[in-house]
Amino acid sequence: MVVSDEISYGELFTALEDASAALGRQVNPTILSRAKFRKRIANQESFLTRVMGQPKIRILGEDSDLSV
């Protein structure tokens, strides 16, 4: 999952090509704008509830960046 107001799916997919090759499978990211992320967290949507409760591998940013 990527929370960003700036990256497009195409840009992210290109950036993940090496990871896909290393894993031997396609990586299918979910991209959310900050506003959509906040809204979905506020609505306690199950996907985000599960993601937020699991360990994360941070590429950029801090936990505080995901505060609602």
Long-range contacts (C-beta under 8 A, 24 or more apart in sequence): 1-29, 1-30, 1-31, 1-32, 1-51, 2-29, 2-30, 2-31, 2-32, 3-31, 3-32, 3-33, 3-34, 3-37, 3-65, 3-66, 4-31, 4-32, 4-33, 4-34, 5-33, 5-34, 7-31, 37-66, 38-68, 41-68, 42-68
